Amino acid sequence: MRCWRARQPRSLGRRLVSLSALAAAGCAAAFTGLAAPAAAATLTGPAWSVSRSTTSATTTTYTYTFTAATASSLSSVTMTVPTGTAGSPTVGTVSPSSLAGGSVALAGTTLTYSFTPASVAAGTAIWVQIKGITNTATAGSYTSTITTRNGVSAVDTGTTGTVVLTAAALTSPAWSASSTTVGATGVSYTYTFTAPAAVQAITSVTMTVPPGTSGTPTVGTVSPAGLTGGSVTLTGTTLTYTGTSLVLLTPTAFSIQINGLTNTATAGSYTSEIVTNTAVLGALDSGITPAVSLTGILSLTPPSSLTWAATLSGNTQSVADAVSGDQQFTVDDETGSGGGWHITVAATTFTTGTHTLPNSGTFVLTGSITSVAATTAPSATCVTSCTPPSSTATYPVSITTAASSPTPATVYDVSAGSGLGPVTLGGHSAANPVGWWINVPANARAGSYTSTVTVAVVSGP
């Protein structure tokens, strides 16, 4: 018997069913469930960004991102803003889709995004974008306190890193990465911009990076020459390049290369806020770059093999794979596309080489190891941070086998906008493990039956 290896698509190898008058041993697939994240009062990775970083800028977009720590029904999210923030806010992009379609209000220093109550699992990544904001007229460094609410009750809360608002703007700020693959190591980030003339000497430049960026940064190529010979540090989501003092008599083009970085593990589109600083005045000029998209792959980890065992009794019987490790899939969508995905299973005819089991009605998958007719879907659990999948598949799923070129059956179908990040489907300790079933006819002959089962994950619902 050959066993499957986790690839995409994955051939699961030979599946063995042993049938005998006394006992049966076979080949099975198992899934070990993961416990849901523990409830907590602190949001994971709260962050906010602005589309314009100069004071009093109009039609600015504020974007808030975070991961829920507590499983709860939510009805609103509040986000603090700097004193003096104004405008006529409107709702932009909201994710997941279950939280979309709401309204926003600005009262004093608080934005409140309200929506139809929806259940949110712990570990759900949330994105709230608010448009039409006018920045405060007061320059400074500002954080935001984000709070999720169930009615009037606070569920989770967290404070973001800082966004710097300055009176003057950099021209043409931009950033690029030598690799745009999530989790890539040894990556170089390059920041370019033009700074206006300044009476005060520029002594440092800060550049924000995506949450989760790490590594041991070193300085690469830097220009102009007056700012070379400096050092770099990474603290949280901010790179700080400290160089020699440079007084600008005319607008000057800058380029700062930082090496030795490890990309965040979370796919997405990321801007960077670049700020020039002086020793006396602090933040001088700032700018927001266009976004750089960091993407990953869509991967699947299926069982390594499947096993069933049955004792022939002269009656038709249904047998589930009882191996705990065979009762789960793990899917990790790091593409950042939000296009959804689906899992397919194809299997050749179960045969001993002499005898076969029927192609139709033999092989079944459902979200149960106690009933072949169960209509439940396998449980879905975020491994770390994810947007929980919303499956449209109907259970049980019958997988029709064939001697050659079997037609794949969709066993899990995820809607667009969901299923982002690492997800475990099923699991031995889950409420609904993945159930692999074999229906054994009353007239089945004793023997060891094998089938080549191929599992694949495919982009798109």
C-alpha positions as CSV (number, residue, x, y, z in Angstrom):
1,M,0.0,0.0,0.0
2,R,1.3,3.5,-0.9
3,C,0.4,6.5,1.2
4,W,-0.4,10.0,0.1
5,R,1.9,12.9,0.6
6,A,0.8,16.5,1.2
7,R,1.2,18.4,-2.0
8,Q,-1.1,20.6,-4.0
9,P,-2.8,18.8,-5.6
10,R,-2.1,15.8,-3.5
11,S,-2.3,12.2,-4.5
12,L,-3.2,10.4,-1.4
13,G,-1.8,7.1,-2.7
14,R,-3.4,3.7,-2.1
15,R,-6.3,3.4,0.3
16,L,-6.7,0.0,1.7
17,V,-9.9,-1.7,2.9
18,S,-9.5,-5.2,4.4
19,L,-12.5,-7.4,4.5
20,S,-12.5,-10.8,6.2
21,A,-14.8,-13.2,8.0
22,L,-12.9,-12.6,11.2
23,A,-11.3,-9.2,11.2
24,A,-10.3,-6.5,8.8
25,A,-7.3,-4.1,8.8
26,G,-7.1,-1.3,6.3
27,C,-5.7,2.1,5.3
28,A,-7.3,5.2,6.9
29,A,-7.1,9.0,7.1
30,A,-7.1,10.8,10.5
31,F,-7.6,14.4,11.6
32,T,-6.5,15.7,15.0
33,G,-8.6,18.7,16.1
34,L,-7.1,21.9,17.5
35,A,-8.8,23.7,20.4
36,A,-10.2,27.1,19.7
37,P,-8.1,30.1,20.8
38,A,-8.7,31.0,24.4
39,A,-10.9,34.0,25.0
40,A,-9.1,37.2,25.9
41,A,-9.8,40.9,26.4
42,T,-7.0,42.2,24.2
43,L,-7.1,42.4,20.5
44,T,-4.2,40.9,18.5
45,G,-2.2,43.1,16.2
46,P,-4.3,46.3,16.3
47,A,-3.1,48.8,13.7
48,W,-4.3,51.9,11.9
49,S,-3.1,53.7,8.9
50,V,-4.0,56.9,7.0
51,S,-4.0,57.6,3.3
52,R,-2.7,61.2,3.9
53,S,-0.4,62.1,6.7
54,T,-0.4,65.9,6.6
55,T,-2.4,68.0,9.1
56,S,-5.8,69.2,7.9
57,A,-5.7,67.0,4.8
58,T,-9.3,66.3,3.6
59,T,-10.9,63.2,2.1
60,T,-8.5,61.0,4.1
61,T,-9.1,57.3,4.5
62,Y,-8.4,55.7,7.9
63,T,-7.9,51.9,7.9
64,Y,-8.1,49.8,11.1
65,T,-7.0,46.1,11.2
66,F,-6.9,43.7,14.1
67,T,-7.7,40.1,15.1
68,A,-10.5,39.2,17.4
69,A,-9.4,37.5,20.7
70,T,-12.8,36.5,22.0
71,A,-15.6,34.5,20.3
72,S,-18.7,36.7,20.5
73,S,-21.6,38.3,18.8
74,L,-20.5,41.8,17.7
75,S,-22.6,44.8,16.7
76,S,-20.1,47.6,16.6
77,V,-16.4,48.7,16.6
78,T,-15.2,52.0,18.1
79,M,-12.0,53.6,17.1
80,T,-10.5,56.7,18.7
81,V,-9.1,59.5,16.5
82,P,-7.0,62.6,17.2
83,T,-8.7,65.6,18.8
84,G,-9.8,67.9,16.0
85,T,-10.5,65.2,13.5
86,A,-13.5,66.1,11.4
87,G,-15.2,65.4,8.1
88,S,-18.2,63.4,6.9
89,P,-17.1,59.8,7.3
90,T,-18.4,57.0,5.1
91,V,-17.8,53.3,5.2
92,G,-15.2,51.8,2.8
93,T,-14.1,48.1,2.7
94,V,-15.1,45.9,5.7
95,S,-14.0,42.3,6.2
96,P,-15.2,39.7,6.9
97,S,-18.3,40.1,4.8
98,S,-20.6,39.2,7.8
99,L,-19.6,42.6,9.3
100,A,-20.1,44.6,6.1
101,G,-23.1,46.8,5.3
102,G,-23.0,49.0,8.4
103,S,-22.8,52.7,9.0
104,V,-20.3,55.0,10.7
105,A,-20.6,58.1,12.9
106,L,-18.0,60.5,14.3
107,A,-18.6,62.0,17.7
108,G,-15.8,63.9,19.3
109,T,-12.7,61.7,19.2
110,T,-14.5,58.4,18.4
111,L,-15.6,56.8,15.2
112,T,-18.3,54.2,15.7
113,Y,-18.9,51.6,13.0
114,S,-22.3,49.8,13.6
115,F,-23.6,46.8,11.8
116,T,-26.1,44.0,12.0
117,P,-25.1,41.7,14.9
118,A,-22.9,38.8,13.7
119,S,-21.0,36.0,15.4
120,V,-17.2,36.3,15.2
121,A,-14.9,33.5,16.1
122,A,-11.7,34.0,18.1
123,G,-8.8,34.5,15.7
124,T,-10.9,36.3,13.0
125,A,-9.0,38.9,11.1
126,I,-11.0,42.1,10.8
127,W,-10.6,45.1,8.5
128,V,-12.6,48.4,8.8
129,Q,-12.0,51.2,6.4
130,I,-13.5,54.7,6.9
131,K,-13.4,57.4,4.2
132,G,-14.0,61.1,4.1
133,I,-12.0,62.1,7.1
134,T,-10.3,65.5,7.6
135,N,-7.1,65.2,9.6
136,T,-6.6,67.2,12.8
137,A,-4.8,70.5,12.4
138,T,-2.3,69.6,15.1
139,A,0.8,67.8,14.2
140,G,1.9,64.9,16.4
141,S,2.2,61.2,16.9
142,Y,-1.2,59.5,17.4
143,T,-2.3,56.0,18.5
144,S,-5.9,54.7,18.3
145,T,-7.8,52.6,20.8
146,I,-10.0,50.0,19.0
147,T,-12.8,48.3,20.9
148,T,-15.2,45.6,19.6
149,R,-18.6,45.6,21.2
150,N,-21.6,43.4,21.7
151,G,-24.4,46.0,22.3
152,V,-23.0,48.4,24.9
153,S,-20.6,45.8,26.3
154,A,-16.9,45.9,25.3
155,V,-15.6,42.5,24.1
156,D,-12.0,43.1,23.1
157,T,-9.8,46.2,23.0
158,G,-6.3,47.2,22.0
159,T,-4.1,50.2,21.2
160,T,-2.4,50.6,17.9
161,G,1.1,51.8,17.1
162,T,1.5,55.5,16.2
163,V,0.7,57.4,13.0
164,V,2.6,60.7,12.6
165,L,0.9,63.7,11.2
166,T,3.1,66.6,10.0
167,A,2.5,70.1,8.6
168,A,4.5,69.4,5.4
169,A,4.5,66.5,3.0
170,L,7.2,64.5,1.3
171,T,7.0,64.2,-2.5
172,S,6.6,60.8,-4.3
173,P,7.1,58.6,-1.3
174,A,7.4,54.9,-2.3
175,W,8.7,51.6,-1.0
176,S,9.6,48.3,-2.6
177,A,10.6,44.8,-1.4
178,S,13.1,42.5,-3.0
179,S,10.7,39.6,-2.3
180,T,6.9,39.9,-2.0
181,T,6.4,36.4,-0.7
182,V,5.0,36.2,2.9
183,G,7.5,34.8,5.3
184,A,10.5,35.3,3.0
185,T,13.8,35.9,4.7
186,G,16.8,38.0,3.8
187,V,14.6,40.6,2.2
188,S,15.6,44.2,1.3
189,Y,13.2,47.1,1.6
190,T,14.0,50.3,-0.3
191,Y,12.3,53.6,0.5
192,T,12.5,56.6,-1.8
193,F,11.1,60.1,-1.5
194,T,11.9,63.8,-2.1
195,A,12.1,66.0,1.0
196,P,11.4,69.8,0.8
197,A,14.1,72.3,1.8
198,A,14.5,72.4,5.6
199,V,16.2,74.8,7.9
200,Q,16.6,72.2,10.6
201,A,19.0,69.3,10.0
202,I,17.4,65.9,9.3
203,T,19.0,63.4,11.7
204,S,16.7,60.3,11.2
205,V,14.1,58.8,9.0
206,T,11.3,56.4,10.3
207,M,9.5,54.0,7.9
208,T,6.7,51.8,9.0
209,V,6.6,48.1,8.0
210,P,3.8,45.5,8.0
211,P,2.9,44.0,11.4
212,G,4.8,40.8,11.9
213,T,7.9,42.0,10.0
214,S,11.1,40.8,11.7
215,G,14.7,40.0,11.1
216,T,18.1,41.7,11.9
217,P,18.1,44.8,9.7
218,T,21.3,46.2,8.3
219,V,21.9,49.4,6.2
220,G,22.3,49.0,2.5
221,T,22.7,51.8,-0.1
222,V,21.7,55.2,1.1
223,S,21.6,58.6,-0.6
224,P,22.2,61.5,-0.5
225,A,25.8,61.2,0.6
226,G,25.2,63.5,3.6
227,L,23.0,60.9,5.2
228,T,25.2,57.8,4.8
229,G,27.1,56.0,7.5
230,G,24.1,55.6,9.7
231,S,22.5,52.7,11.6
232,V,19.0,51.1,11.6
233,T,16.8,49.6,14.3
234,L,13.5,47.8,14.1
235,T,11.0,48.3,16.9
236,G,7.5,47.0,16.5
237,T,6.3,48.2,13.1
238,T,8.9,50.9,12.7
239,L,12.3,51.0,11.1
240,T,14.4,54.0,12.3
241,Y,17.4,55.0,10.2
242,T,19.7,57.3,12.1
243,G,22.4,59.1,10.1
244,T,24.6,62.2,10.1
245,S,22.8,65.6,10.2
246,L,21.8,66.9,6.8
247,V,20.5,70.4,6.1
248,L,18.5,70.7,2.9
249,L,18.9,73.9,0.9
250,T,16.8,72.6,-2.0
251,P,14.3,69.8,-2.4
252,T,16.4,66.6,-2.2
253,A,15.8,63.0,-3.4
254,F,16.4,60.3,-0.8
255,S,16.8,56.5,-1.2
256,I,17.3,54.3,1.9
257,Q,17.8,50.5,1.5
258,I,17.4,48.2,4.6
259,N,18.6,44.6,4.3
260,G,18.1,41.5,6.4
261,L,14.3,41.6,6.9
262,T,11.8,38.8,7.2
263,N,8.4,39.5,5.6
264,T,5.3,39.3,7.7
265,A,3.5,35.9,7.5
266,T,0.2,37.7,6.7
267,A,-0.6,38.4,3.1
268,G,-2.1,41.8,2.2
269,S,-1.5,45.2,0.6
270,Y,0.7,47.4,2.8
271,T,1.5,51.1,2.7
272,S,4.4,52.7,4.6
273,E,4.5,56.0,6.4
274,I,7.9,57.7,5.9
275,V,8.8,60.5,8.3
276,T,11.9,62.7,8.4
277,N,12.9,63.9,11.8
278,T,15.1,66.5,13.4
279,A,16.9,66.4,16.8
280,V,15.2,69.7,17.8
281,L,11.7,69.7,16.3
282,G,11.1,65.9,16.0
283,A,8.9,64.9,13.1
284,L,9.4,67.3,10.2
285,D,7.8,66.0,6.9
286,S,5.8,62.8,6.2
287,G,4.2,60.9,3.4
288,I,2.2,57.7,2.7
289,T,3.5,55.4,0.0
290,P,1.5,53.4,-2.5
291,A,0.8,49.9,-1.3
292,V,3.0,46.8,-1.9
293,S,1.2,43.5,-2.1
294,L,2.7,40.6,-0.2
295,T,1.3,37.3,-1.3
296,G,1.6,33.6,-0.4
297,I,0.4,30.3,-1.6
298,L,-2.8,28.2,-1.1
299,S,-1.7,24.9,0.6
300,L,-3.4,21.8,1.8
301,T,-2.3,19.2,4.4
302,P,-4.5,16.1,4.0
303,P,-4.2,12.7,5.8
304,S,-1.2,10.6,4.8
305,S,-3.3,7.5,4.2
306,L,-6.8,6.1,4.9
307,T,-7.8,2.9,6.6
308,W,-11.0,1.0,7.1
309,A,-11.6,-2.4,8.8
310,A,-14.8,-4.5,8.6
311,T,-15.9,-8.0,9.6
312,L,-18.2,-9.5,7.0
313,S,-21.6,-10.5,8.4
314,G,-23.7,-11.0,5.3
315,N,-25.3,-7.6,5.9
316,T,-24.7,-4.3,4.2
317,Q,-22.6,-2.1,6.6
318,S,-21.1,1.4,6.7
319,V,-17.6,1.7,8.1
320,A,-15.8,5.0,9.1
321,D,-12.1,5.5,9.2
322,A,-11.4,5.4,12.9
323,V,-7.8,6.6,12.9
324,S,-7.8,9.9,14.7
325,G,-5.1,11.4,12.5
326,D,-7.2,10.9,9.4
327,Q,-10.1,13.1,10.6
328,Q,-8.9,16.5,9.5
329,F,-7.6,18.7,6.7
330,T,-5.5,21.8,7.2
331,V,-5.8,24.5,4.5
332,D,-3.7,27.7,4.5
333,D,-4.8,30.5,2.1
334,E,-2.0,33.1,2.2
335,T,-2.7,34.4,-1.3
336,G,-4.5,37.5,0.1
337,S,-6.9,37.4,-2.9
338,G,-10.0,36.6,-0.9
339,G,-11.2,34.5,-3.9
340,G,-12.3,31.5,-1.8
341,W,-11.2,27.9,-2.5
342,H,-12.5,24.3,-2.6
343,I,-11.3,20.8,-1.8
344,T,-11.8,18.0,-4.2
345,V,-11.4,14.2,-3.7
346,A,-11.1,11.7,-6.6
347,A,-10.7,7.9,-6.0
348,T,-10.1,4.9,-8.2
349,T,-12.2,1.7,-7.8
350,F,-11.7,-0.2,-4.6
351,T,-10.3,-3.5,-5.7
352,T,-8.4,-6.6,-4.5
353,G,-7.2,-7.1,-8.1
354,T,-9.8,-9.8,-8.5
355,H,-12.9,-8.4,-6.8
356,T,-14.2,-4.8,-6.7
357,L,-16.6,-2.7,-4.7
358,P,-19.2,-0.7,-6.6
359,N,-18.1,2.6,-8.1
360,S,-21.4,4.3,-7.0
361,G,-22.4,4.6,-3.4
362,T,-19.2,3.1,-1.9
363,F,-17.1,6.1,-0.9
364,V,-18.7,8.9,1.2
365,L,-17.4,12.0,3.1
366,T,-19.3,13.9,5.8
367,G,-18.7,15.8,9.1
368,S,-19.3,12.8,11.3
369,I,-17.6,9.5,12.3
370,T,-20.9,8.1,13.8
371,S,-23.3,8.5,10.9
372,V,-22.7,8.0,7.2
373,A,-25.9,10.0,6.6
374,A,-24.9,13.0,8.7
375,T,-25.6,16.4,7.1
376,T,-23.1,18.4,9.1
377,A,-20.0,19.9,7.7
378,P,-16.6,19.3,9.3
379,S,-15.8,21.9,12.0
380,A,-13.7,24.8,11.0
381,T,-11.1,26.2,13.4
382,C,-8.5,29.0,13.0
383,V,-5.0,27.7,13.6
384,T,-3.8,31.1,14.5
385,S,-5.4,34.1,12.8
386,C,-7.8,33.6,10.0
387,T,-11.1,34.6,8.4
388,P,-13.3,31.5,9.1
389,P,-14.4,29.7,6.0
390,S,-18.0,29.7,4.9
391,S,-18.7,26.5,3.1
392,T,-21.6,25.9,0.7
393,A,-21.1,22.2,0.2
394,T,-24.0,19.8,1.0
395,Y,-23.4,16.7,3.1
396,P,-23.0,13.8,2.9
397,V,-20.8,13.9,-0.3
398,S,-20.8,10.8,-2.4
399,I,-17.5,10.2,-4.2
400,T,-18.0,8.1,-7.4
401,T,-15.0,6.0,-8.1
402,A,-13.7,4.8,-11.5
403,A,-11.1,2.3,-12.7
404,S,-9.2,5.2,-14.3
405,S,-9.5,9.1,-14.5
406,P,-12.1,9.3,-11.7
407,T,-14.1,12.6,-11.6
408,P,-13.2,14.7,-8.6
409,A,-16.0,15.5,-6.1
410,T,-16.1,18.8,-4.2
411,V,-16.1,18.0,-0.5
412,Y,-15.6,21.5,0.9
413,D,-16.5,24.7,-0.9
414,V,-15.5,28.1,0.6
415,S,-17.2,31.4,-0.4
416,A,-15.2,34.4,-1.6
417,G,-14.0,36.6,1.2
418,S,-13.7,33.8,3.7
419,G,-11.2,31.1,4.5
420,L,-8.1,33.4,4.6
421,G,-5.2,32.2,6.7
422,P,-4.6,28.7,8.3
423,V,-7.7,26.7,9.0
424,T,-8.2,23.2,10.4
425,L,-11.2,21.4,9.1
426,G,-12.5,18.6,11.3
427,G,-10.2,17.1,13.9
428,H,-10.6,14.0,16.1
429,S,-11.6,16.1,19.1
430,A,-13.7,18.5,17.1
431,A,-17.5,18.5,17.3
432,N,-17.6,17.5,13.6
433,P,-14.6,15.5,12.5
434,V,-14.0,14.6,8.9
435,G,-15.7,11.3,8.3
436,W,-14.4,9.0,5.6
437,W,-16.9,6.2,5.0
438,I,-17.0,3.0,3.1
439,N,-20.3,1.3,2.4
440,V,-19.7,-2.5,2.2
441,P,-22.3,-4.5,0.3
442,A,-23.8,-7.6,1.9
443,N,-22.3,-9.7,-1.0
444,A,-18.8,-8.3,-0.7
445,R,-16.0,-10.8,-1.0
446,A,-13.3,-11.1,1.7
447,G,-10.0,-9.4,0.9
448,S,-7.8,-6.3,1.1
449,Y,-9.2,-3.6,-1.2
450,T,-7.1,-0.6,-2.3
451,S,-7.9,2.7,-4.0
452,T,-5.8,5.6,-5.1
453,V,-7.3,8.7,-3.5
454,T,-6.3,12.2,-4.7
455,V,-7.0,15.3,-2.7
456,A,-6.5,18.8,-4.1
457,V,-7.2,22.4,-3.0
458,V,-8.2,24.7,-5.8
459,S,-8.6,28.5,-5.8
460,G,-12.1,29.9,-6.2
461,P,-15.4,28.8,-4.8
